[in-house]
Each structure stands twice: as structure tokens, then as C-alpha cells.
Amino acid sequence: MAKENAAFSAIPETPPEKAEKKKGRQRYVEKDGKCNVQHGNVHETYRYLTDIFTTLVDLKWRFSLLVFILAYAVTWLFFGLIWWFIAYCRGDLDHLGEVEWTPCVKNLNGFVSAFLFSIETETTIGYGHRVITDQCPEGIVLLLLQAILGSMVNAFMVGCMFVKISQPNKRAETLVFSSHAVISLRDDRLCLMFRVGDLRNSHIVEASIRAKLIKSKQTQEGEFIPLNQTDINVGFETGDDRLFLVSPLIISHEINEHSPFWEVSKEQLRKDEFEIVVILEGMVEATGMTCQARSSYLVDEVLWGHRFMSVLSLEDGFYEVDYNSFHQTFEVPTPSCSARELAEAAARMDAHLYWSIPSRLDEKVEEATEKVEEGSKERNGNLASLESESKV
């Protein structure tokens, strides 16, 4: 998947300082989804044998083919040796060519012919030259045993190879993630965003997306937790984490008071040390198997103040996806402060508007009352003058 991403991507050049810093940082999950964790000092190795089927499926192809060949070769040699031993104990090898002698297996004259008869028995080829007779009860028992055991070996080994060939993780090779994540405003809120896409025409059914923040943490009691995992909400509560992945989608995480990036500003982001792991899961439409694709973003791969280029265009009767722009971003005006500071500034502005509107209304009310009082005083003065004139 990493090769395919690089094939149609235009990844921005990384400054030399950031490149050196990035080189020294160890990934928890590689860009192609492989987990960079190795298990050491595992003493209870018998646990792998209790689940031998999964162990064989997880082996590399060269070891799987080696086990596949050895399983058949060993059983053929083992039963061939027993067939030769039966012929040797019965004296069939000493009476070769005698018409009066009834051997256990006709035309068995040595170990090589016994080995060929073992192969014919287990694989049910049946060339017809070598055949067991009814005068050999031990051979009949061995024939039944080899037929049953051979069927079990066939079912087990063919099942392992079939599962290994049809593993759904190969389907994940065509599920791609953007090379960078971005932070910018969406509906006046800071959001962390990344893009996912599916290169195949057969869709992923019931696709869902998850994100984890991998960062070292120290508790209040002084306990140090390396690679602590924290959930990043990408729409679990609203259902936005369930995707209809027909065209590339931009996954958004709103940075609010419940987000681990609530107090992270642009300047602090450059100094921070963390890794964002994204996991896309779904069911392959063609086979019905569940597959999982993974990727990750380091600090240097999170671009502040950027937005993704549009990849969808309307053509004559259909929508076209341009994967040349899948990884491309462009700068947009974005505050460099943290989401908390941005929310506090918005709250202060709302409070100022809230208090300024009533104060203006009060001023208008006071002006109106003053005018009424002045009008009443003028009336009282006019009335008093009229009364004095009437008395005169």
C-alpha cells in the first residue's frame, strides 16, 4: 500500500531539520500498517502449538511451502516404510516371481515400489499395477489407516494454503490513507482531518474508522506509561465513523474539551511527541471476509493550517475521482492558538455582545424617561402659569 501511495502522491518536501528529527523517532505503526513491535523472551512457546492452524497460516510463504511439502513427503515415506516392512516380514521379497505365492501387495519388489504404492494409496491415484490382496489382514488395516490419515493431512494442509492465499489483509493493500493529516477550521471549530480512499470498484461493506493517540504519559502518582493509547473521537457518538466508502472521504475529529488536542497550539505541536494511528475496518464485498487497514501520522506529518484538495468532479453522467490530488493540500487562514484559547476568545466576544445590548437598551430607556420627566415638568409649569393668570 505504501508503494501505491507513493505512485500517485505528491508529498511535500520536508525541511532538513524536520527530516533529521523524524529519522530519530521510532514509529509504533508503519505507514503501510505493519506494527513495529517484536515479542521477545516468550517462554511459553507451547501456546503456538495449541493453535497450530493459525501458526501455519501466519508463517511466511517460504516456510509454509516447506511445511506443506514436508507434510506429504513424511507421510508417504512413513507409510512406504511400513508397507516395505510388512512385505519383508511376510517373506514377499523372497518369493518374487513365484506364481503359487500370494503376496500382501502384488508387484511390490522393494522400498521404491513400496514408496510408490504409498503415494498411490494416499492420493487415490490408482494406476492398477500394484494392488493389495485379500490374504493380508495387516495390510488392510494399514490401508484404512493411511486413507483416513491421508484425508486429514489433505484437509489440513489444503485448508491452510487456501486461507493463506485468500487472506483479507491483501485486500487492505488497495485501501489508502493520505500521507499527511491537517488541522484547520471547519464551521468555526478547529478540526484534525485525514483522508481515506478505496482503489477498487468492489466496495468495503460496513466500513468503520477508528483513531488512537499513541503518546507517553506520566500519572499523578508518578507512574510512567510508555505508548499510552487514547481514543480520538472521529464520530462514534454521531455515527460518522461508519463510512460509505465509494469515493475518498475526509475523516474529521473536532478538537473540543474532550479531545487530547484541546490545549495544543501550533507552536506546541512542533515540540510535542506523539503518533496518531488510524484503523479502517470493513467486510470485503466479494468474499465476505473482514479486513483491516492501518496507517499512522507522526508530529511532522500533521500540517497546521492546511486543507485537502478536492478530488471529486462531475463528468457526463458519472463522478470521477482524481487520485493525483489525493495527498495534496493547500494553506488556509487558521488561528495559531489552541482550541481552548479560541473557544475562550469566542466566549468573551459573546459575553461582550450579551452585556452591550442590554446597556444600550437601558440608555434608550433612561433617555425616554428623562424626556417624559421634562415633558411633565413643562406641563406642570404651564398649568401653574394658567392658574396664576386666572386668579389675576
C-alpha positions as CSV (number, residue, x, y, z in Angstrom):
1,M,0.0,0.0,0.0
2,A,2.9,2.4,0.7
3,K,4.2,1.8,-2.8
4,E,0.8,2.6,-4.4
5,N,0.5,5.7,-2.2
6,A,3.9,6.9,-3.5
7,A,3.0,6.1,-7.1
8,F,0.2,8.7,-7.3
9,S,1.1,11.1,-4.5
10,A,2.7,14.4,-4.4
11,I,4.3,14.6,-0.9
12,P,5.6,17.9,0.2
13,E,9.3,18.2,0.7
14,T,10.3,18.0,4.4
15,P,12.8,20.6,5.6
16,P,16.3,19.2,6.6
17,E,15.8,19.9,10.3
18,K,12.5,18.1,10.4
19,A,13.9,15.2,8.4
20,E,16.6,14.7,10.9
21,K,14.2,14.9,13.8
22,K,11.8,12.5,12.0
23,K,14.6,10.0,11.3
24,G,15.4,9.6,15.0
25,R,11.7,9.0,16.0
26,Q,10.5,5.4,16.2
27,R,7.1,4.5,14.7
28,Y,4.7,2.3,16.6
29,V,2.8,1.6,13.3
30,E,4.4,1.9,9.9
31,K,2.8,3.8,7.1
32,D,1.9,0.6,5.4
33,G,0.1,-0.7,8.5
34,K,2.7,-3.1,9.9
35,C,3.0,-2.9,13.7
36,N,6.6,-2.2,14.7
37,V,6.6,-4.4,17.7
38,Q,8.6,-7.6,18.3
39,H,7.9,-10.2,21.0
40,G,10.9,-11.3,22.9
41,N,11.6,-13.8,25.8
42,V,8.4,-15.8,25.1
43,H,9.0,-18.9,27.2
44,E,5.5,-20.5,26.8
45,T,6.1,-21.4,23.1
46,Y,3.8,-24.4,23.5
47,R,0.9,-22.0,23.1
48,Y,1.7,-21.7,19.4
49,L,1.3,-25.4,19.0
50,T,-2.1,-25.4,20.6
51,D,-3.3,-23.3,17.7
52,I,-1.2,-24.9,15.0
53,F,-3.6,-23.9,12.2
54,T,-3.1,-20.2,12.9
55,T,0.6,-20.7,13.4
56,L,0.9,-22.2,9.9
57,V,-1.2,-19.5,8.3
58,D,0.9,-16.8,9.9
59,L,4.2,-18.3,8.7
60,K,6.0,-16.7,5.7
61,W,5.3,-18.2,2.3
62,R,8.7,-20.0,2.1
63,F,8.2,-21.7,5.4
64,S,4.5,-22.5,4.6
65,L,5.6,-24.2,1.4
66,L,8.3,-26.1,3.2
67,V,5.8,-27.4,5.8
68,F,3.4,-28.3,3.0
69,I,5.9,-30.4,1.1
70,L,7.3,-32.0,4.2
71,A,3.9,-33.0,5.5
72,Y,3.2,-35.0,2.4
73,A,6.7,-36.3,1.9
74,V,7.0,-37.5,5.5
75,T,3.7,-39.4,5.4
76,W,4.5,-41.0,2.1
77,L,7.9,-42.1,3.4
78,F,6.5,-43.3,6.7
79,F,3.7,-45.5,5.2
80,G,6.0,-46.6,2.4
81,L,8.4,-47.9,5.0
82,I,5.6,-49.8,6.8
83,W,4.5,-51.4,3.5
84,W,8.0,-52.5,2.8
85,F,8.4,-53.8,6.4
86,I,5.2,-55.9,6.0
87,A,6.4,-57.3,2.8
88,Y,9.8,-58.1,4.3
89,C,8.3,-59.8,7.4
90,R,5.9,-61.9,5.3
91,G,8.7,-63.0,3.0
92,D,7.1,-61.4,-0.1
93,L,10.5,-60.1,-1.2
94,D,12.0,-63.7,-1.1
95,H,9.2,-65.2,-3.3
96,L,9.3,-62.6,-6.1
97,G,8.0,-64.1,-9.4
98,E,6.5,-67.3,-7.8
99,V,3.0,-67.9,-9.2
100,E,2.0,-70.0,-6.2
101,W,2.9,-67.3,-3.6
102,T,0.2,-64.7,-2.7
103,P,1.9,-61.5,-1.5
104,C,0.4,-58.8,0.6
105,V,0.8,-56.3,-2.3
106,K,1.2,-57.5,-5.8
107,N,4.2,-56.2,-7.8
108,L,5.9,-54.8,-4.7
109,N,9.6,-55.8,-5.1
110,G,11.5,-53.2,-2.9
111,F,11.4,-50.0,-0.9
112,V,10.9,-47.8,-4.0
113,S,7.9,-49.7,-5.2
114,A,6.5,-49.6,-1.6
115,F,7.0,-45.8,-1.6
116,L,5.1,-45.5,-4.9
117,F,2.3,-47.7,-3.6
118,S,2.1,-45.4,-0.5
119,I,1.8,-42.4,-2.8
120,E,-0.9,-44.1,-4.9
121,T,-2.9,-45.1,-1.8
122,E,-2.8,-41.7,-0.1
123,T,-3.5,-39.6,-3.2
124,T,-6.0,-42.2,-4.6
125,I,-4.3,-42.2,-8.0
126,G,-4.6,-46.0,-8.5
127,Y,-2.5,-46.8,-11.6
128,G,-3.6,-50.5,-11.2
129,H,-0.1,-52.2,-11.3
130,R,0.4,-52.5,-7.6
131,V,-2.7,-53.7,-5.6
132,I,-3.3,-55.1,-2.2
133,T,-4.6,-58.7,-1.9
134,D,-7.2,-60.2,0.5
135,Q,-4.7,-62.5,2.1
136,C,-3.1,-59.7,4.1
137,P,-5.2,-58.5,7.1
138,E,-2.4,-56.3,8.5
139,G,-2.2,-54.6,5.1
140,I,-5.9,-54.0,5.0
141,V,-5.7,-52.3,8.4
142,L,-2.8,-50.2,7.3
143,L,-4.7,-49.3,4.1
144,L,-7.6,-48.0,6.1
145,L,-5.3,-46.1,8.5
146,Q,-3.4,-44.4,5.7
147,A,-6.6,-43.5,3.8
148,I,-8.0,-41.8,7.0
149,L,-4.8,-40.1,8.0
150,G,-4.1,-39.0,4.4
151,S,-7.6,-37.4,4.2
152,M,-6.8,-35.5,7.4
153,V,-3.5,-34.3,6.1
154,N,-5.1,-33.2,2.8
155,A,-7.8,-31.3,4.5
156,F,-5.4,-29.6,7.0
157,M,-2.7,-28.6,4.5
158,V,-5.1,-27.6,1.7
159,G,-7.1,-25.6,4.2
160,C,-4.0,-23.8,5.4
161,M,-2.9,-22.9,1.9
162,F,-6.4,-21.8,0.9
163,V,-6.7,-19.5,3.9
164,K,-3.3,-18.1,3.3
165,I,-4.0,-17.3,-0.3
166,S,-7.3,-15.7,0.4
167,Q,-6.2,-13.7,3.5
168,P,-8.2,-10.4,3.6
169,N,-5.2,-8.4,4.5
170,K,-4.3,-8.4,0.8
171,R,-7.5,-6.5,0.2
172,A,-6.2,-3.8,2.5
173,E,-3.4,-3.1,0.1
174,T,-5.9,-1.1,-2.0
175,L,-7.2,0.9,0.9
176,V,-5.1,4.1,1.0
177,F,-4.6,6.9,3.6
178,S,-3.4,10.4,2.9
179,S,0.3,11.0,3.5
180,H,-0.4,13.9,5.9
181,A,-3.1,14.9,8.4
182,V,-4.2,18.5,8.6
183,I,-5.6,20.9,11.2
184,S,-7.8,23.7,10.1
185,L,-11.1,25.4,10.8
186,R,-14.4,23.7,9.9
187,D,-17.6,25.5,10.9
188,D,-15.5,27.9,13.1
189,R,-14.1,24.9,15.0
190,L,-10.5,23.5,14.9
191,C,-10.6,20.0,13.4
192,L,-8.0,17.3,12.8
193,M,-8.6,15.7,9.4
194,F,-7.1,13.0,7.2
195,R,-8.3,11.3,4.1
196,V,-9.1,7.7,3.2
197,G,-9.9,6.0,-0.1
198,D,-10.5,2.7,-1.8
199,L,-8.9,2.0,-5.2
200,R,-11.1,-1.0,-6.1
201,N,-14.6,-0.9,-7.6
202,S,-15.7,-3.6,-5.3
203,H,-16.6,-1.8,-2.1
204,I,-15.9,-2.4,1.6
205,V,-19.2,-3.2,3.3
206,E,-20.0,-1.8,6.8
207,A,-16.7,0.1,6.9
208,S,-15.8,1.9,10.1
209,I,-12.9,4.1,11.1
210,R,-11.1,4.5,14.4
211,A,-8.2,6.6,15.6
212,K,-5.8,6.3,18.5
213,L,-3.3,8.8,20.0
214,I,0.0,7.0,21.0
215,K,1.8,9.1,23.5
216,S,3.9,8.5,26.6
217,K,2.2,9.6,29.8
218,Q,3.0,10.1,33.5
219,T,0.3,9.7,36.1
220,Q,-0.3,11.9,39.1
221,E,1.2,9.1,41.2
222,G,4.5,9.2,39.2
223,E,3.9,6.1,37.1
224,F,5.3,6.3,33.6
225,I,3.2,4.7,30.9
226,P,5.1,4.4,27.6
227,L,3.0,4.3,24.4
228,N,-0.3,5.1,26.2
229,Q,-3.3,4.8,23.9
230,T,-6.1,7.4,23.9
231,D,-9.2,7.3,21.8
232,I,-9.6,10.1,19.2
233,N,-13.3,10.7,18.5
234,V,-14.0,10.6,14.8
235,G,-17.8,10.5,15.0
236,F,-18.5,7.5,17.2
237,E,-21.4,9.3,19.0
238,T,-22.9,10.7,15.9
239,G,-22.4,7.7,13.6
240,D,-19.9,9.5,11.3
241,D,-17.4,6.7,12.0
242,R,-19.4,4.4,9.8
243,L,-18.4,5.0,6.2
244,F,-19.9,4.6,2.8
245,L,-16.6,4.3,1.1
246,V,-17.4,4.7,-2.5
247,S,-15.3,7.8,-3.1
248,P,-12.4,9.2,-0.9
249,L,-13.7,10.7,2.3
250,I,-12.2,13.2,4.7
251,I,-12.4,12.0,8.3
252,S,-12.7,14.8,10.8
253,H,-12.0,15.0,14.5
254,E,-13.4,18.1,16.2
255,I,-11.0,19.4,18.8
256,N,-13.2,20.2,21.8
257,E,-12.8,19.9,25.5
258,H,-12.9,16.1,25.3
259,S,-10.1,16.0,22.7
260,P,-6.5,15.3,23.7
261,F,-5.5,18.2,21.4
262,W,-7.7,20.7,23.3
263,E,-4.8,22.7,24.7
264,V,-2.3,22.2,21.8
265,S,-1.4,25.2,19.7
266,K,0.6,25.5,16.5
267,E,3.8,26.2,18.4
268,Q,3.3,23.5,20.9
269,L,2.5,21.0,18.1
270,R,6.0,21.3,16.8
271,K,7.6,20.5,20.1
272,D,5.2,17.6,21.0
273,E,6.0,13.9,20.6
274,F,3.1,11.6,19.6
275,E,1.8,9.3,16.9
276,I,-1.8,9.1,15.5
277,V,-2.8,5.6,14.5
278,V,-5.8,5.3,12.2
279,I,-7.6,1.9,11.7
280,L,-10.1,1.2,8.9
281,E,-12.1,-2.0,9.2
282,G,-14.8,-3.5,7.0
283,M,-16.1,-6.6,5.2
284,V,-14.9,-7.4,1.7
285,E,-17.9,-7.4,-0.6
286,A,-16.5,-10.1,-2.9
287,T,-15.6,-12.7,-0.2
288,G,-17.5,-11.6,2.9
289,M,-14.2,-11.6,5.0
290,T,-13.3,-8.9,7.4
291,C,-10.2,-6.8,6.6
292,Q,-8.3,-4.1,8.4
293,A,-6.1,-1.4,7.0
294,R,-3.8,0.7,9.3
295,S,-1.6,3.8,8.9
296,S,-0.1,6.4,11.2
297,Y,0.9,10.1,11.4
298,L,3.8,11.5,13.3
299,V,4.0,15.1,14.5
300,D,5.9,16.1,11.4
301,E,3.1,14.7,9.3
302,V,0.4,16.9,10.8
303,L,0.1,20.1,8.9
304,W,-1.4,23.1,10.8
305,G,-3.5,25.5,8.7
306,H,-3.9,23.2,5.6
307,R,-6.9,21.7,3.8
308,F,-7.2,18.8,1.4
309,M,-7.6,19.4,-2.3
310,S,-10.8,18.3,-3.9
311,V,-10.6,15.0,-5.8
312,L,-14.2,14.6,-7.0
313,S,-15.6,16.1,-10.2
314,L,-18.8,15.7,-12.0
315,E,-18.4,14.4,-15.6
316,D,-21.0,13.4,-18.2
317,G,-23.2,11.0,-16.3
318,F,-20.8,10.0,-13.5
319,Y,-18.4,11.2,-10.8
320,E,-14.7,11.0,-11.4
321,V,-12.1,10.7,-8.7
322,D,-8.7,12.2,-9.4
323,Y,-6.1,10.3,-7.3
324,N,-3.3,12.7,-8.4
325,S,-4.8,15.2,-5.8
326,F,-5.4,12.6,-3.1
327,H,-2.5,13.6,-0.9
328,Q,-2.3,17.3,-2.0
329,T,-3.1,20.1,0.5
330,F,-3.2,23.9,0.4
331,E,-2.8,26.5,3.1
332,V,-5.9,28.3,4.6
333,P,-6.2,31.0,7.2
334,T,-6.1,29.3,10.6
335,P,-5.6,30.7,14.1
336,S,-2.3,29.5,15.6
337,C,-3.7,29.4,19.1
338,S,-5.1,26.3,20.7
339,A,-8.8,25.3,20.5
340,R,-9.2,26.2,24.2
341,E,-7.9,29.7,23.6
342,L,-10.1,30.0,20.6
343,A,-13.2,29.0,22.5
344,E,-12.4,31.3,25.4
345,A,-12.0,34.3,22.9
346,A,-15.3,33.4,21.3
347,A,-16.9,33.2,24.8
348,R,-15.6,36.6,25.7
349,M,-16.9,38.1,22.5
350,D,-20.3,36.6,23.1
351,A,-20.3,37.9,26.7
352,H,-19.4,41.4,25.5
353,L,-22.3,41.3,23.0
354,Y,-24.6,40.0,25.6
355,W,-23.8,42.8,28.1
356,S,-23.5,45.6,25.5
357,I,-27.0,45.1,24.0
358,P,-28.8,45.5,27.4
359,S,-26.7,48.5,28.3
360,R,-27.7,50.2,25.1
361,L,-31.4,49.4,25.8
362,D,-31.0,50.9,29.3
363,E,-29.5,54.1,27.8
364,K,-32.5,54.4,25.5
365,V,-34.9,53.8,28.4
366,E,-33.2,56.4,30.5
367,E,-33.4,58.9,27.6
368,A,-37.1,58.2,27.2
369,T,-37.8,58.7,31.0
370,E,-35.8,61.9,31.0
371,K,-37.9,63.2,28.1
372,V,-41.1,62.2,29.9
373,E,-40.0,63.9,33.1
374,E,-39.1,67.0,31.2
375,G,-42.4,67.0,29.5
376,S,-44.3,66.6,32.8
377,K,-42.3,69.5,34.2
378,E,-43.3,71.7,31.3
379,R,-46.9,70.7,31.7
380,N,-46.8,71.5,35.4
381,G,-45.2,74.9,34.7
382,N,-47.9,75.7,32.1
383,L,-50.6,74.7,34.4
384,A,-49.2,76.9,37.2
385,S,-49.0,79.9,34.9
386,L,-52.6,79.4,33.8
387,E,-53.8,79.3,37.3
388,S,-52.0,82.5,38.3
389,E,-53.4,84.3,35.3
390,S,-56.9,83.2,36.1
391,K,-56.6,84.5,39.6
392,V,-55.5,87.9,38.4
